[in-house]
Amino acid sequence: QVQLVESGGGLVQPGGSLTLSCAAPRSIFSIYTMAWYRQAPGKQRELVATVTVGGYRVYVDSVKGRFAISRDNAKNTVYLQMNSLKPEDTAIYYCNAANSNYRLPWGQGTQVTVSS
């Protein structure tokens, strides 16, 4: 079964850092813009960052300057480096294709908790 597998989450203090990874099927990874999303308790899932096959990156305002998205096309893996983490970054983080027409079923996600 084709699936997305996110990893790297955990508990971190405010100001700390985490790096998330997502292994994606080559069927979507090789040709589509990939994205990280997050869903906080009681809120809708929101887009965090996108990266094209060529490496062009876009971020939501709330994470600009703190998060960095990247991709390794040879490994079919997309990363999210998160620095200067804040309590409001607490959420389950997911990856998927940026275009809803090409998305796979959502994976389990990886929990990020920012708390002292």
N, C-alpha and C positions, 0 to 999 in steps of 0.2 A: 504494500500500500504506500502510495506516495505521501510523504509527510514532511513537516517542518519540525526541527528539533532545536529548541532554544536552551541555552545553558549559561552559567556564570553569575546568576543572581545570588543574593545573600543579604545578611544584615550588616550594615555599615553605619558608622557615626557620621553626623553632619560634617561636611567638609571632606569626607573620604572619597575614594574612587573604586569603581568596579569596571570590568570589561565583560560585556555580554557577547556570546557567539551564537550563530544560527546556521545550521547546516541545511541547505535547501536542495531539492532535486534539480539536477542539471536541466531538466525540461523547462523550468521557468527561470532558473538563475542565469543561464547563459545569454538570454536575450532580453530580460525585462529589468526595469528599474525596481530595486528592492527597497524595502522600508522597514523601519522599526515603529511599532505602535506601543501604547501602554494603556492600561485600564486601572484606574484607582478605585477603591471601594466606593460603591454608590454612584459612580460616574460612568459615562460612556467611554468607549475605546477612542483614543485620539492618536493622530499621527504625530510622531516625534521627529523623524528624519528620513530622508530618502537619498539614495545614491544610484546614479545611472551606471550602465555597463562601462562607460568611459570614465567614471569617477566623479562626475559632477554632483555636488552635495547641496542639499537644502535642509534647513532646520526650522522647527517651530520657534517662535521668539523666546519662549521660556527656557530653552536649553542652549541658545546661541552662546558661543564662547566657553561653554562647559562640556558639551558632548561632542564627540567626533565619530561619524559613521564611516566605515570603510568596507571594502569587499576584496576577497581573494578569488578571482575568477577560476583559478586552477583548482582550488579546493571547494568551490561552490559554497563558500562560507561568507556571511556578512557579520561584521562586528559593530559594537557600539561601545566606545570608550567613554565612560562617564566620570567626570571630575567635579570637584566642589559640590558634591551631592547635598541636596536639601531635603527636609522632611516631606515637602510637597512632591518630590520625585518618587515617593513610595507608590508602587503599583506593580501589577503583573505586566511584564514586557513580552511582546510578541513580534515576530518578523513575518513578512509576507510580501507578495508583489505589491507595488504601489498602486497599480491599476486594478480596480475592483473586478474588471472583466477577466483577469488572469489569475486571480487569487486561488490558492489551494485551501482546503479545510484548515482552520486555525489549529495550531499545535497547542501543547499544554502551557506554553509560556514559561517564563522564569520570574520568580518573585524577587523584587528588590524592596528592601525595607531600610529606610534611613531614620535612625533613631538613636538618641543618646541613652 
